[in-house]
Amino acid sequence: MIDQLYRKAVLTVAERPQVEKLARDKMWPLAQRFVAGENIQSAIGAVLELQKDGIQGNLDLLGEFIDSPAKCTEFAEQVLKLIDAAHAAGITPYVSIKLSSVGQGKPVPETEGGGEDLGLKNARRIVGKAKEYGGFVCLDMEDHTRVDITLQQFRTLVGEFGNAHVGTVLQAYLYRSLKDRESLDDLKPNIRMVKGAYLEPETVAYPDKADVDQNYRRLVYQHLKAGNYTNVATHDEKIIDDVKRFVLAHGIAKDQFEFQMLYGIRRDLQKSLAAEGYRVRAYIPYGRDWYAYFSRRIAETPRNAMFVAQGLLKG
């Protein structure tokens, strides 16, 4: 409950326009601990640097809840450029997208044929481009109101492009996630398991960290036992050690899962896991629309808030 109250307090303050303005003016140097930069070149550079330590990258152009259909398509074009740039740099493209950024829930404009969901249309272009290069697209999960449509569109895209080129995310703090995971088993899906970082009501999400952690383990273990590729996205060393023991006890090969962590957090742990022969991937966000992502990182733990406070005092 304390964790939920802390998250709520931070995110409520962060949503105030005057706070966002101050943050954008003063906090970019601090945000760069968690954000690779504002352009494609800096993001590609971050991947290449991590690869020296045997760590792969999951690139994410920041931006969400974009209102204009034209801007949604413009955002999709930037992701396509990112995929091309990764390929040109010798990197197998692996990107995450928020479907709200590319038009989820908005109709395709009549001038472009109308009819279907704009987010699905743009996602098709992005997954198709990644598939050209043998790459992968993860459909990020957003707040609970978008889970149904995201899973529907994920199912459509797996049917069109296969589970080797598109995956999605489940959030352990949502009560519904275990049933959602089971409902996707027929797809043999590649799923990134996270705890969840949005501010959600207790009617849909566990308020206590202990319950979230327990549900996280259940999601990971069930997905692995079902024979599905599992992205274990956590910095929690207790959970990481438990997963290591679980896969050893159940004879699950190291090529059926990977550990994923956030850029700028626990690089030492990422390197040590890679040295042990585990697949490791860092989630690398970049772009000018960094504030919402940065706010959620602060809200995850008081330790991150202290880092920001100390940085401001030094400034």
N, C-alpha and C positions, 0 to 999 in steps of 0.2 A: 504493500500500500504506500509506503514511503517513497518508493521508486516512482510510482504512478503520480503522486503529488508533486514530486520534484520535476518530472517531465512536463506535467500540466503547467506548473508555474513558469518554467523556462519558455515553453512554446507560446503560452498566453502573452508573456511580455514581448517575445520576439515578433509576434504578429502586429504589434503597434507600429504604425507608419513612422513615427518619430524615432523609434528604436532602430528600425530597418535603415533609415537614412543615416543615423549615426554609425551603424555597423558598416554600411557601404563606404562611408568616408574614412573610417578609422581601422577597420578590422581585416582588410584584405591581406596585409602581411601575415596576420595570424591564421587566416583561413587557408593560406598556402600550405600549411602543415597537412591539411585534409584534402585539398584541391590541387590538381597537378598544374594548373595554369588556366589561361583564358582562351587558348587557341589549340588547334589540332597539333601543331608542331611540338608544343610542350607536352601534350598527352602522349604522342608517339615517343618522345624522348624519355618519358617516365617508364613506358613499357620496356624500351631497350635497356634502360638502366637496371630494371628489376630482373630482366632475363639473364643478366650476368650472374645472378645468384640462383638461377634455376627457377625463378618465379614468373608465372605468366600474368597477363593483364586482362582485365574486363573493363573496357572503355565505356564511359557514360558521359554524353553531352548533357549538361544540366539544363533543366527546364521542365516545367509541369503546369498543367491547367492553363494552357495557352488558349485564349478566347477566339482569335481570328482564324477562320479556315485557311486564309492565305498564309498566315504566319505558321500554322501547323505544317503546311506543305513545305514552306521555306525551312522549317526545322528538320523535316525529313530529308530535304536536299543536303543539309549540313551533315546529317548522319551518313548519307551515301558517300559524301566526300571523305568522311572519316574512314569508312571501310576501304575506299580506294587508296587513301594515304597509308593505311596500315599495310595493305598488300604491297604497295610500292616500296615500303620500308622493310619488306621481308618478314612481316608479322602476319600470321594467320588471323584474320579479323575475328574478334570476339567482342561484341558490344551489348550493352543493355539499353533499352529504351522504355520510357514511360509512355504508354499508349495515349494518355491525355495530351502529351506533347505533340503528337502527330495527328490529333483530330478525333480521338475516341468519343463517340456520342454525338458527333456532328455529321450531317449528311454531306455527301459529295456535292459540291456546287453544280447547279443545272448546266452551267457552261462547260463542265467537265464530264457530263453524262448523267449526273444525279444518281439517286437510288441508294447505294450501299453506304455503310459507315466509312467516313473519311479515314479514321484511325486504322481500320482494317485494310483499306486500300493502300495507305502509305506503309503500313507494316509489311504488306506483301512485297512492295518494292524493296524494302530494306532487307528482309529475309532472303529474297531472291538474289540480291546483290551479294550478300554474305555467302550464300550457297555457291555462287560462281567461283569463289576463292577457297571453298572448303571451310568456310567460317561458320560462326554461330551467333545467334541473337537471343538474348534473354529478355523476356517481357516482364519488366519490373511490376511488382504489385504496389498499389497505392492504398488509399484509405478503404475501409470496409464497403463503402457504397459502390466501389468499382470492381469488387471481386467477381461477381457473376458475369459481367460483360467481358472482363479480361479472360476468365477461364473459357468462356464460349469462343472468343476469338483465338485463344491459344489452341483449342481443339480444331478449329478450322484451319489454322496455319500448319499444325502438325499433319493434318490430312493432306495438305497440298505440298508441303516441303519435306516432311519426315522429321522424326525426333532427333536426328543427328544435327539439325541446323537451327532448331528453335526450342527454347525451354521457357519456364516461367518460375515464379516465386510463390512460396507459401509462408505465412507469418504465424509463428507459434503462439502469439498472444491472442489470436482470434479463436474463439470456441469452435468454430466451424471447420478449422483447417484439417483435422484428422479425417473427417468425412469427405472433404474436398480432395485430399490426397488419394483416398481409396477410389473415388469416382473417376480418377484419371488413370488408374492402373492399366486399363486396356490400351492406352497409348504408349506404355513403357516410357514414361516421360522423364526428361532431364529436368530436375527441379532444384532450385536454390532454396535451402531452408534458412530462414532468418527468424529472429525473435520479434521484430517489428518496431518501427520508430515513429509511427504517427500517433497523434493524440486521439484515442478511441474511448467511447463510453463503456462503462462496466457492463452494459447490456450485451455487448458483443465481444468484449476482450477481458482476459484475466487481469485484474489489477495488481496482483502480487507476483514479484519476480520468481519466487519459488515455484509457483504454478506454471509460469511461462517456461522456466527451465525444464520442468518435468515434461511438459507437452512438447518441447523442442526435442528432447531425447526420443520420445515416442515417435514423432514424425520421421526423424532420421533413421531410427532402427527399423520401422515398418517399411520405409521406402527402400532401404538396403535389402531387407529380407525378401522383398518382392522382386528383387533382381534389377532394380532401376538405378540409373546413374544419379548420384546424390552429391550436391554441393553443400558441404557443411560450412556454413557461413557464420563463424563465431570467433571471438577472441578469448572466450572462456576456457582456460586451460583445463579445468575439471571436466568440462564436456568433451574437449578434444581428447583427453586421456581416456575417457569412457568410450568414445568412438573407436579409438585405437584398440582397446580391449575387446570391444564388441566384434569388430571385423576379424580379429584374430580368432576369437572363440567360434565364430560362425563360418570361417573359411572364405571370407569375402576378399577378393583380390583388390590390390591397390589401384587398379585401373577402372574400378567401378565407382570411385568417389574421388573428391578432392576437397581440400580445405580452402576456404575463401575468407579473406580478410580485407579490411579497408585500407586504402592508401594512407600512409602516414601514421598508422597505428600498429604497434608491435612488429616492426620490421625484423627485430631479433628473432621472434617466434616464427615468423614466416621463413626466415633463412634456415633456422634449425630444423623445421619440418621438411623443407626441401632437401636438406642434407641427409635426412633420414630416409629419403626415397619416396616421400609422399608427393602427390601432385598438389601444388599450391598456386593460387591465383589471387591477385590483388584487384579489388574494385577501384578503378581509377576515374574519378569524376573530373571534369574540366568544363570551362565555359564561364561566361560573364554572369549567368543567372545562378550564382553560387549561394546566395543568402539562405534560402530555405534548407538546402542540404547542410550548410554550416550550422544552422540553428538546431537541426535534429542531432547533429553530432554533439553539440554542447548539452543537449537535453538527455543524452544517453547516460551520462555519468558525471557526478560532481568533479571528478578528476579532470575532465575536459574543460569544464567551466573554470577551474583553477588555472589551467594553462592559459586561457584567454585573459583572465583577470591579471595574472602575472605579466603577460605580454603588454597589456594596456598600461600597467604601472611603469614598466620599463620605458614605454614610449613617452 
